[in-house]
Structure formats: C-alpha cells, structure tokens
Amino acid sequence: MRYRHVALIGLGLIASSISHAIRRAGMETRITGHARTEKSREEAARLGLGEIFPTAAEAVEGADLVILCVPVGAMADVAREIAPHLAPGATVTDVGSVKQAVIDAVAPHLPPHVEFIPGHPIAGTEHSGPASGFAALFDNRWWLLTPLPEADPRAIARLEAFVTALGARCDQMEPAHHDLVLAVTSHVPHLIAYTMVGVADDLKRVTESEVINYSAAGFRDFTRIAASDPTMWRDVFLNNKPATLEILGRFTEELFALQRAIRTEDGQHLHDYFTRTRAIRRSIIEAGQDTAKPDFGRVGDAERSAG
Ligand code: NAP
C-alpha cells in the first residue's frame, strides 16, 4: 500500500531527490516539508518540492510516512519536536549516514503508536541544499534499512516498496554492522580525502598554481569528495566514533607497511598490493555500482559519492 502523505524534515540534497523521485514514479502522494532556515524553505517552495511549513511539527501532521533528512546531529531535536504531532500508525524513517547513534537519538522520543524504521540511501553527491536534488539519485543504489527487532514486518515491507519505487535496491542490516561497513566504504575514505586536500593546501606554493593547473585524476577526485558538506561530515565522525577509529587504525598500519615497502624498495609488496586493490575496483563495476568509463564517465554524467 502506497503512502498517502510523505513529510520530509530537512530539505537538502536527499530530501529534494526523494521529492523528485516520488513525482517521477507518478505516486499520488501529498508531500509536505520543513527546513530550518527561511532561505531553504523559500527555495524548496519555489522548486515545488512540496507544501512547505515553518515548523517540523506542522509538516508531519497527518503524514503516514515521515522521513528525517537532517544532519545526524540534528536528529534528536527534530524527533523531540515532532513526537507529539505524529499520526497513529505512521512510519518514521531517516536517511542518516550513521545508524546506531541515530537510533539512540531518535527512538527514545517517539511514541509507541508509530513505527520507527531507520534507513540510509547509499547515494549522494558533494552538493547540498534544496536545489541540489535530482530524481535519478537513487537509481540502482542500495537503500539500507536497519529495523529494530520489534518492528512490524508489514511496515518494513511497505517502506521497502516505497524506496524501490524511488529507483533504489533495498536491503536490511544490523545497525552496528552498517556503521562498520560504511566506515570502510565511505566515512574513512572521506576523512582521507579531507586530509590529502588539507596537506596540499598546507603547501601554499603548490596550492597557488601547480595543484590546480596540474590536478591529476587522483587529487581531483579527492577535492570533489572534500567539498562535501562540513556539517554533515562533522556529524558523521562524531556519531560513528568506534567504527571510524577502528578502520583508521587499520588504515594507518597498512600505510606504514606501504611506506616501509617504498623505503626498502620492496617492489613485489607494492605490486602485489596494487594487484589486489585493482581486483576490488573490477568487482564494484561488475556489481553495477560504478562505471568502467575512463575518468569515471565524468563528461556529461552526474558525479556521485555516497555518505
Ligand atoms: P543537506 O543538503 O545539507 O540538507 C540538510 C537539510 O537539513 C537542510 O534542509 C537543513 O536546513 C536541514 N536542517 C539542518 N538542521 C536542521 C534542524 N535542526 N531542523 C530542521 N532542519 C534542519 O544534507 P543532505 O546531504 O540532504 O543530508 C541529509 C542527511 O542525509 C544527513 O543525515 C546525511 O548524513 C544523510 N545522507 C547524505 C548523503 C550525501 O551524500 N549527501 C548520502 C546519504 C545520506 P537549512 O538548509 O535550512 O539549514
């Protein structure tokens, strides 16, 4: 059964893409929304993303699906505000890039008459705000749900059907496992990109000319990732602390091993390592999660990174 009324709290990249994808799917769904600042609310209204309200409480009134699309650190406040206004039988989900911390922040505020089914679309770009969304963002991307053990299977199935209609592929995962997997595939890679761009920026001479003029694919990709929203990513690291620290520890060990291989001119180690990593790239392409086109098919295609 399709949702009659979807409320989007937060109106940035993910929420605006959901709105476009709902329309593209031809769902006859009322869409309401709220963002923190008047500027974003006005922009969202102008773009026709839905009926925009000055408060989250008004936006969720009567909705049978509420999607929290705010930075992870804002989830608790939003949940506290909307809780008294949620319709009985409504499903509340979120799109936060971290799952255990969001569950801990949101679940205690919600009344027993709603279903809370946390989620995370593995789809994104480095852009943010109401104008950054597009209908195809979720096409063929995974949308992970991390339901709590007591969740109603019918409510889960309904949400799965909804995200599938937006173009995504749906799967379920334990929240802690999700956080570890995403630390490896997204969070630590973003931190490494931030670090590399920061290092280049420290070498002022380089920043002024060479880095920009001679920006090779590797560094250019880092700068794109490092342009991602600072609030969102601050919240990701503060809320996925154990998993990111665990993976960073392993990363540092591997980096030292490679550093040693360079110093001792152990070409075999370097070659074996790079052969193994190349095979991983191949399997991502075979799984349909990226393109084999040179330069990531950059010319003409939307660029993607996932939080
Ligand atoms: P975004 O484009 O920066 O939008 C965030 C939205 O949240 C804005 O509309 C902002 O309103 C609103 N907001 C912030 N604090 C708020 C508050 N206290 N009350 C109400 N609204 C508030 O962010 P996004 O990329 O869509 O990310 C949203 C969520 O999706 C995050 O939890 C993120 O972890 C997750 N996610 C992101 C990606 C990605 O790659 N970007 C991928 C998957 C999941 P104002 O504009 O008025 O400040």
Boltz pocket constraint, residues with backbone or C-beta under 6 A from the ligand:
constraints:
  - pocket:
      binder: B
      contacts: [[A, 9], [A, 10], [A, 11], [A, 12], [A, 13], [A, 14], [A, 15], [A, 34], [A, 35], [A, 36], [A, 37], [A, 38], [A, 40], [A, 41], [A, 68], [A, 69], [A, 70], [A, 71], [A, 72], [A, 74], [A, 77], [A, 78], [A, 95], [A, 96], [A, 97], [A, 98], [A, 120], [A, 121], [A, 122], [A, 123], [A, 124], [A, 125], [A, 126], [A, 127], [A, 128], [A, 129], [A, 130], [A, 229], [A, 232], [A, 305], [A, 306], [A, 307]]
      max_distance: 6.0
